[in-house]
Amino acid sequence: MLYHYVYFGGPFTTPYSASFPMNPDGDLGPRTTLNVGFNGFGMPSLASLWGLTLSPYRGLFTYSPVPIIAVYALARRIRDRSNVCRLEWRIILAVFLFQILFNSAMETFWSGGYVGGAVI
């Protein structure tokens, strides 16, 4: 906390709040939207969910369509009443959905300027 106080002006101010990430449109200017919510984390939005999953820019399912089949197979496993591992499959699905929602709550969900899937 002393480090954060000395270098960033407060014990609870993080380096993330002082960063200059690349915007989705490509410019490298400082963003005032990093102050949204708590250090750039807010509520998930439909736009960020679209951007993470199906967007041609950085969508997970666009760059790697295999998870679509995995989610379908996972849903079938959960619905199968004869499967003894239904609880484990539900936990796996919950972790996957939590990760998607967590990343969509980030203001910089697109994860900077590189080619490929985002931070998922």
C-alpha positions as CSV (number, residue, x, y, z in Angstrom):
1,M,0.0,0.0,0.0
2,L,2.9,2.3,0.6
3,Y,4.1,1.6,-3.0
4,H,0.7,2.6,-4.3
5,Y,0.7,5.7,-2.2
6,V,4.1,6.9,-3.3
7,Y,3.7,6.1,-7.0
8,F,0.0,6.6,-7.7
9,G,-1.1,9.1,-5.0
10,G,-3.2,6.9,-2.7
11,P,-3.0,3.5,-1.0
12,F,-6.0,2.1,-3.0
13,T,-5.1,3.7,-6.3
14,T,-3.9,1.0,-8.7
15,P,-1.6,1.2,-11.7
16,Y,-4.6,0.3,-13.9
17,S,-6.1,3.7,-13.2
18,A,-3.0,5.4,-14.6
19,S,-2.7,3.4,-17.8
20,F,-3.2,4.5,-21.3
21,P,-4.7,1.5,-23.1
22,M,-5.5,1.4,-26.8
23,N,-9.0,2.2,-27.7
24,P,-11.0,-0.2,-29.9
25,D,-10.7,2.3,-32.8
26,G,-6.8,2.2,-32.5
27,D,-5.7,5.5,-31.0
28,L,-3.5,5.5,-28.0
29,G,-4.9,8.5,-26.1
30,P,-5.7,8.6,-22.4
31,R,-9.2,7.4,-21.6
32,T,-11.4,9.0,-19.1
33,T,-13.6,5.9,-19.2
34,L,-11.1,4.0,-17.1
35,N,-12.8,5.8,-14.2
36,V,-16.0,4.0,-14.9
37,G,-17.1,1.9,-11.9
38,F,-14.2,0.6,-9.8
39,N,-11.0,1.0,-11.8
40,G,-12.7,0.3,-15.1
41,F,-15.0,-2.5,-13.9
42,G,-18.7,-1.9,-14.1
43,M,-21.8,-3.8,-15.0
44,P,-21.7,-6.2,-18.0
45,S,-23.3,-4.8,-21.1
46,L,-24.7,-6.4,-24.2
47,A,-22.2,-4.6,-26.4
48,S,-19.3,-6.1,-24.4
49,L,-20.9,-9.5,-24.4
50,W,-21.3,-9.3,-28.1
51,G,-17.7,-8.1,-28.4
52,L,-16.3,-11.0,-26.4
53,T,-18.4,-13.8,-28.0
54,L,-19.5,-13.2,-31.5
55,S,-17.9,-10.0,-32.7
56,P,-15.7,-10.3,-35.9
57,Y,-13.2,-7.9,-34.2
58,R,-12.3,-10.1,-31.1
59,G,-15.1,-12.6,-30.6
60,L,-14.2,-15.9,-28.9
61,F,-16.5,-17.9,-31.1
62,T,-15.3,-16.0,-34.2
63,Y,-11.7,-16.9,-33.8
64,S,-12.3,-20.3,-32.2
65,P,-15.7,-21.9,-33.0
66,V,-15.0,-25.1,-31.1
67,P,-16.3,-23.6,-27.8
68,I,-19.8,-23.4,-29.4
69,I,-19.8,-27.2,-29.7
70,A,-18.4,-27.5,-26.2
71,V,-21.2,-25.3,-24.7
72,Y,-23.8,-27.4,-26.6
73,A,-22.3,-30.7,-25.4
74,L,-22.1,-29.3,-21.9
75,A,-25.8,-28.4,-22.0
76,R,-26.7,-31.9,-23.2
77,R,-24.6,-33.4,-20.3
78,I,-26.4,-31.3,-17.8
79,R,-29.9,-32.2,-19.1
80,D,-29.0,-36.0,-19.1
81,R,-30.5,-37.3,-15.9
82,S,-28.6,-40.6,-16.1
83,N,-25.3,-38.7,-15.9
84,V,-23.7,-39.1,-12.4
85,C,-21.5,-36.0,-13.0
86,R,-24.3,-33.5,-13.5
87,L,-23.2,-31.3,-10.5
88,E,-19.6,-31.1,-11.9
89,W,-20.9,-30.1,-15.4
90,R,-23.0,-27.4,-13.8
91,I,-20.0,-26.1,-12.0
92,I,-17.9,-26.0,-15.2
93,L,-20.7,-24.2,-17.0
94,A,-21.0,-21.7,-14.1
95,V,-17.3,-21.0,-14.1
96,F,-17.4,-20.4,-17.9
97,L,-20.3,-18.1,-17.7
98,F,-18.8,-16.2,-14.7
99,Q,-15.6,-15.7,-16.7
100,I,-17.6,-14.3,-19.7
101,L,-19.6,-12.0,-17.4
102,F,-16.5,-10.9,-15.5
103,N,-14.6,-10.0,-18.7
104,S,-17.6,-8.2,-20.1
105,A,-17.7,-6.0,-17.0
106,M,-14.3,-4.6,-17.8
107,E,-14.2,-1.3,-19.6
108,T,-11.4,-2.5,-21.8
109,F,-12.9,-5.9,-22.6
110,W,-11.2,-6.0,-26.0
111,S,-7.9,-6.4,-24.2
112,G,-5.6,-3.9,-26.0
113,G,-4.2,-4.0,-29.5
114,Y,-3.4,-7.5,-30.8
115,V,-4.9,-9.9,-33.2
116,G,-6.9,-12.9,-31.8
117,G,-9.3,-13.6,-29.1
118,A,-9.7,-11.3,-26.1
119,V,-8.7,-12.0,-22.5
120,I,-10.9,-15.2,-22.3
